Amino acid sequence: MNKTSSIFCPGQSRPLSRRDWLRKSFLGLGAIAAADVMARGGAGTALTKLHHRPAAKRILYIFLEGGLSQLDSYDHKPALAKFAGQALPDSIRPPQFTFAKQGTVIPSPFAWKHWGESGTYASDLFPEVNSRFIDELCFLHSLHHSSNDHVTAKRVLHTGVPIEIRPTLGSWLVYGLGAMNENLPAYIDITPTDPNRPTGFLPGKFGGAAIARPDKKSPKLAWENLAPAFTKQERHLQFLRDFESADRGDPQLDEMELAFRMQTEAPELLDLESETPATKKLYGIGEDHTDEFGRALLLARRFAEAGVRYITINHATPRYGNLWDQHSELEAGHRGNANAVDRPIAGLLHDLKMRGLLDDTLVICGSEFGRTPTFEFFDGVTGRHRNGRDHNPHGFTTWFAGAGVKPGHHHGATDDFGYYAVKDKVDIHDFHATLLHLMGIHHEALTYFHGGRDFRLTDVYGQVVRGILS
């Protein structure tokens, strides 16, 4: 049978093409393959060899959606207390655009002290991470971009551009490097608020496979469309293999088989009951405030250990995201959010370290932007304010741990009020160039031809931030 063969199906007035028949007959598994399947070794990858020896084999990105305040966590500014209740000095001019009228300076409501042998000055917002791992964290205090709203800021952080739909960092890595495990996606997105994040101009197979939040009936995280029984699918696959035997093979059938293999391995990884009680306690599983995020991070460790290359773990509300968006009730909101993630993050770092995975795993933790040093007014007539902070993409903090970065190191700085990055500034293209470098890729070499020209994650910009490299 050749490539132009047709098949008559009941109810069809005209024969289906072979490809249409394959697409419609496989119980939707092809759709799963398009979204969840990773790039197979060597097929469709952009790089024939790495530019240099990679420091990291994989990346785990802990994303605190909404805007963790750098001024209340890891970027201490004594001027906030000194100028509390006063307007910002003329030397610090607020940007032209803010979401609300800016009020007077608001000091941090959290207690600050020196932590660890490095003496890092940090708040008590993350006591477990700070007391156990502060000396192993590498801080980037001067990250910045110009997108003030959540949607464009998150897009900038993950794709490098604010408006146009482009591939994410994870998609670029899968496109460039392929997969380490043939039976699993190379890119997994755990509890995303947008589970159908597009891959831009890259083929869909380079996208992230979403792990959904638990529903009300079950505390377990779930892989959407992943069925526990595959008898019918296996019969269909065998039929397609027989059908294909007279042919030379077809990439679509290869993807279907790969998706099937993925579904036979993933359920075991999703089942956390095989973990010891001590491990579950380490991540805070079983306690109300830490259970969900603890499960998410433990699942991330399991997938990392199984060979997944890029994993994002999102801490956000299920539908709307922006959990860390404290325009009001700053102390209560940030404290509650931190209580939900502090122990799980410390547990993840401990677990990775004990298993020897931290040596070749890069862990990142941060938000799409930081917060302003001033109160946010919500009533321009009365001048009443909320006890919270507005969005601030002009200077904020992200930390790293693990492969390829200097432990206990602080790079860059913001001004005296924490509004703008002023020293060793790092823009998003520098950020992405550095992450690609840690994975063994020269950012200028990873390109994809689209619309008449070569595109890359860093566009025509980007410098590796060598000051943080170990």
Buried (B, 14 or more C-beta within 10 A) or exposed (E): EEEEBEBEEEEEEEEBBBEBBBBEBBEEBBBBBBBBBBBBEEEBBBBEEBBEEBBBBBBBBBBBBBBBBBBBBBBBBEBBEEBEEEEBEEEBEBBEEBEBBBBBBBBBEBEBEEBBEBEBBBBBBBBBBBEBBBBBBBBBBBBBBBBBBBBBBBBBBBBBBBEEEBBBBBBBBBBBBBBBBBBBBBBBBBBBBEBEBBBBBBBBBBBBBBBBBBEEEEEBBBBEBBBEEBEEBEEBBEEBEEBBEEEEEBEBBBBBBBBBBBBEBBBEBBEBEEBEEEBBBBBBBEBEBBBBBBBBBBBBBBBBBBBBBBBBBBBBEBEEBBBBBBBBEBBEBBBEBBBBBBBBBBBBBBBBBEEEBBBBBBBBBBBBBBBBBBBBBBEEEEEEBBBBBBBBBBBBBBBBBBBBBBBBBBBBBBBBBBBBBBEBBBBBBBBBBBBBBBBBBBBBBBBBEEEEEEBBBBBEBBBBBEBBBE
